[in-house]
Amino acid sequence: MTTPIPQNFVQTIAKQRGVTDAELETVFMALDGQSTANIATKLGISDIAVRKRLGEVYKKFQIAGNGPGKLSELRHQLLFSYHTEQGSSDFSRGKGSVFKMANGRRQEDWGQAPDVSVFYGRTEELTTLKQWIVSDNCRVVSVLGLTGSGKTTLSVQLGKQLQNEFDFVIWRSLRSAPTPSDFLASLIPLFSHQQKPDMPLAEPSKRIDLNGKISRLVEYLRQQRCLLILDDLEAILKPEELAGHYREGCEGYRDLIVRLCEVNHNSCLVLVSSEEPTELSLLAGEKVRSLKPAISEEIAREIFQEKGLSAHDREWEILLARYGGNLLALKIVATTIHEFFEGNVCKFLEATALFIEEHISNLLAQQFDRMSSAEQEIAYWMAIAQSPISLTTLREQMLVNSSLSDLLKNLDSLSRRSLIDKISEGGETVFLLQPLIVQYVSDRLVDQMRSEVLETVKTQGIERMRLLKTHNFSQIIAENKESKETRTRSILEVVKNRLQLLFLKTTGSEEPLNILTKVASDLQDKSMLEVGYARENLAQIIAEIQR
């Protein structure tokens, strides 16, 4: 370092300003006189990423302006704070801002928040959230969206931009699903300035129950202005049921959220989740609001630019239509194009349909497995339809005659999971799955159909058949006939190709085809109540294999 400031002092001041480890490493090198290009090479990042990290540091030290003067101002502020602490008054500039903040009331605790030194776009979302939180004094704000849509990064960036508006900024992940009591026991001492998070909240003889802990937290949030951000909220919600209900042992979170929605306080709770708790939609209003980050072509372009990739407007349309603005998926796609397609976006699009890498597939599997069985059935129908499907069509096709009330509950639950969109088309409401979910569910359908066909050949009956009974793959059910036919053939063709490959390696296709033909023939006199869609689906599969 070219300055006489000890690194440990700079680190202490920087942490008080919310500077991340990545930003601190970058600023140390800049203060040492190293160029942006040299820093980028040493850290293995781009020049743009270096400038973004330094820009975040300047913002946190409230340094405005352009060019190298900002680095000089930062060095001056650090020198001023250091010499002020050492008892020297030789520096007349800086107004003691850094020292003042170090001894002020504002505190930050970012827990395991990710580094957001490189952040793209989301200007509109940040503006809206800051308006709600700062100007409108919302008590509870939720940021909702499918896994991979950038919610977590947005929440951290929001906290960084609002840190000077609050006495406390606290970011926590609920991924490990702590009990409400344990969570509050670790949180409350931050406000009461205790050193150990597990210190008792009252005298040992007066153990405070959960309701008492919630009341104590509310009092702190009234006395101080706090921005409390809770990420991964879906981890405390119950899987395999309708969305928004709490796991056993986590029900107290509902009491906490409802209390913070309803009572007056000076703080704001930000909830980040792929699934919306039921109480939030019921309490939505002037002081309780939710936001779903929009598809952002700007961020997608920045992601590709980081990999040295570019695409034409039509290619961007296809990418965004396929991946629905899922930023995690787009990052993986950009890496794939860079490493396996020589950076050629057009070649990638021609060679693949909708590419789902294993990590994304695992994340989608987790979300699919959280659904109730009734929601999964609806998701299968929507994946078969491909095009938006109306409520009337959905009810007509489903063999299980659910009540309208139950169907609406399931659709609402899928919506609160951020898995489907509702749009108005031709004067009625229609529903469609998110693009990534469509592909994932279609892949599951293909695997299940293949397994059921093989079981049918093995047992020479349909006793173990499920999806081929309950879902109609042979009939066009979407409003857009041409689009639907194309997709139905595509699903059946994949099944056919996998079966033919297997038959080629074993018995050949003649014997299995004869068995399937006989089974289908035996179903001719059976009623729909007995065999469902098995007869139609087997006939379609046989026709595909014979082509």
KAJOCOR-V201287 format. One record per helix or strand of 2 or more residues. SS is the DSSP state (H for helix, E for strand). FROM is the first residue (numbers start at 1). LEN is the number of residues. If there is no record, write none. Layout:
ss=SS from=FROM len=LEN
ss=SS from=FROM len=LEN
This chain:
ss=H from=7 len=10
ss=H from=21 len=11
ss=H from=36 len=8
ss=H from=47 len=14
ss=H from=69 len=17
ss=H from=97 len=6
ss=E from=107 len=3
ss=H from=123 len=13
ss=E from=140 len=5
ss=H from=151 len=15
ss=E from=168 len=6
ss=H from=180 len=12
ss=H from=210 len=14
ss=E from=226 len=6
ss=H from=233 len=4
ss=H from=252 len=11
ss=E from=268 len=6
ss=H from=278 len=6
ss=E from=288 len=5
ss=H from=297 len=10
ss=H from=313 len=11
ss=H from=327 len=14
ss=H from=345 len=7
ss=H from=358 len=13
ss=H from=373 len=13
ss=E from=389 len=2
ss=H from=391 len=7
ss=H from=404 len=13
ss=E from=420 len=6
ss=E from=428 len=6
ss=H from=435 len=25
ss=H from=467 len=4
ss=H from=481 len=25
ss=H from=509 len=14
ss=H from=528 len=4
ss=H from=534 len=13
